[in-house]
Structures are given as C-alpha cells and as structure tokens.
Amino acid sequence: MERKNDLAIRVKEANELLFKLFERLPDMLTEHDEADRSFRDRCYERWENGLDLLKMFIVMSEEFGSAINDRERIIAVAKQDYKFEATIALHARGVRVANEILTLLREGFPDGALSRWRTLHEVGVVSTFLSTNEREASLRFLAHRGVVSAKALAQYQEYLPRSNMKPLRVGDLELAQGHRDQLIEKFGPEFKEEMGWAFPIIPKKKGINLFDLEKATGLDHWRPRFKWASDDIHVGAKPHFASLGMAETALDKPALLTGRSDSAFADPAHMCVISLNLANHSIPTDYRNKDDEIILVALRTLSDLLGETFLEIDRATRKKSPRAMQGENEQEN
C-alpha cells in the first residue's frame, strides 16, 4: 500500500511539474528561438563564403541532373536503359543528401553533416560502380529492391503485435516473397544476399559489401574517412574531443556537447562536393552533350575552390585551445 501511495504522489508531482512547464512553454520557445537565430547569424558570418559556394555547387548539380533527366528520359525509357534509370535516381538522392549536409552545417551540426556524408559516399561509390559496368549490373541493382522489400516485410510481420504497428494486409507478405523467389530464380542464388546484385562482377557468392565496391571502383582510399564518419552513427565509447563540434574546445576543459557548434566545417563540406561529383560523373556519357561536359569541368573547378575556401576560413578564424597551441609551438621548434 505504501508503494502505491508513493507512486500516486510521484504521478501527482510530475503532472504539476508538466503543468508549470506548459505554462512557460511560449517564453521558453521564444528564448531558445532567439538564441538559435543568433547562432545562425554568427555561424553564417564566419563561414559565409564557403557555405555560399556549397549551395552553388549543389544547385548546379541539381540543375545538371534535372536537365539531363528532362531531356533524355523518353529516349532512355524507349531503350530500356537500366543504367540511366539507376544512376539518375542515385544522382537525385545524392543531391537531396547534399542539401541535408548543407542544412546541418548552417544549423551548426558538423558531426551530423559528416554522418550524412557517409550516405553520400555510398551513393557516389554505387553510382561509379554502375556507370563503369554493363547495363546488366544496373538491372540487377534495381531489381534487388524486391529482395530487400521481402526481407523488410518478413521482419515487420515477425514483430507484430509487439511493435504496435499496423498489421499487413492479407497476402502482402506472400506476394513479396513470391516476387523475391522469382528474382532469385532469374538472377541466381547469390541474388538473395545483402548486396547480391553486384555478383558476378564481384565474384563473391556471399558477403559482398561496400568495401568490395570501393575496391572495384578504386575508391577504397576513402575507407578511413568512411570509418571516421561512422563514428557518430554507431554507439560506442567516444571522448568529448573526438567530435568535430568540439574541435576548438580546450582539451584541458572537457565538456559534453549537446547542441550547436560552428567548428570544423571544412572536411564535411569538401567531402560532400567530392562525393556528389562522383554521382554527377556517373550519369552515362551517352546522354551528356557538350554543354553538360562544360558544366562538369566547372563543377570540378568549383569543388577545388570550395575546399580551399573552407580551409582558408578555418585557418583564419580557428579558435585554438592551449594544448593545440602548445603542439604547434613544439613543431616550430
């Protein structure tokens, strides 16, 4: 009985607390919104030249892909060109992710931007792999969605009703599994694997992964950066100073970052445009005209300029901790 009374008291006190918080919610939101706006202004003032170039690069890339899609789609569909379909769809996805990276930087989340680059890197690698192989690879890539969907529906069904999600319609799972079985019969038993669409170009019957695609495209030198970008996606022990957002915080004054930071934008920004440019170049040359090729050259130049601009801003405005300054003095001596 005493425990029930204690619980009732805690519930009553919690409700009273929530009531008070709801009363001051408008003031709290106004206060934090003003602080956020103030941060955005300071952040943009610092990184303006670089952020403007990043926006320019993304817009140019979007218009580049959109123009080709609008101009060439009818022809590609008539030719059943799976390579066009796969690479143009990946290009659109890459532009969207790049816009997310830009937004995260503007809002002061460089670690989030780096994490989203991980996805953009995958887009660039897969696009490059498809563009440098025959159309059959793109057909297999597109068709593999049927294998992924069947697996997802089976898992969805497995966790009903514990997941408290809406039940599947009768026959949906069986229909998806039947389609999967037809695909495996058509493309071979390897097709049921996680990245089985890349077989037999990558001659592994099981366990094909992104690293295999990186090696096949000569992009495996990005593996250390990929692992770095994965650090904030997977939950493991991580010291406070390992975050980009804490790059300018004194090492002798540890803190736990929970919000915004305007530190260390250079790497995620430059990596973003390099990977997006892989998707730009992956659109088949059959559908690119002289003007498109000129745009690609301009984008390469802009990519280099953007990288240099972000580095110059970083060097000119970087806030240095006592330990970082000590390290630089030791190097000079």
Buried (B, 14 or more C-beta within 10 A) or exposed (E): EEEEEEEEEEEEEEEEEEEEEEEEEEEEEEEEEEEBEEBBEEBBEBBEBBBEBBBBBBEBBBEBBBBBBEEBBEEBEEEEBBBBBBBBBBBBBBBBBBBBBBEBBBBBBBBBBBBBBBBBBBBBBBBBBBBEBEBEBBBBBBBBEBBEBBBEBEEBBEEEEEEEEEEBEEEEBEEBBEBBBEBBEEBBEBBBBBBBBBBEBBEBEEEBEBEBBBEBBEBBEBBEBBEBBEBBEEEEEEEBBEBBBBBBBBBEEEEEBEEBBBBBBBBBBBBBBBBBBBBBBBBBEEBBEEEBEEBBEEBBEBBEBBBBBBBEBBEEEEEEBEEBEEEEEEEEE
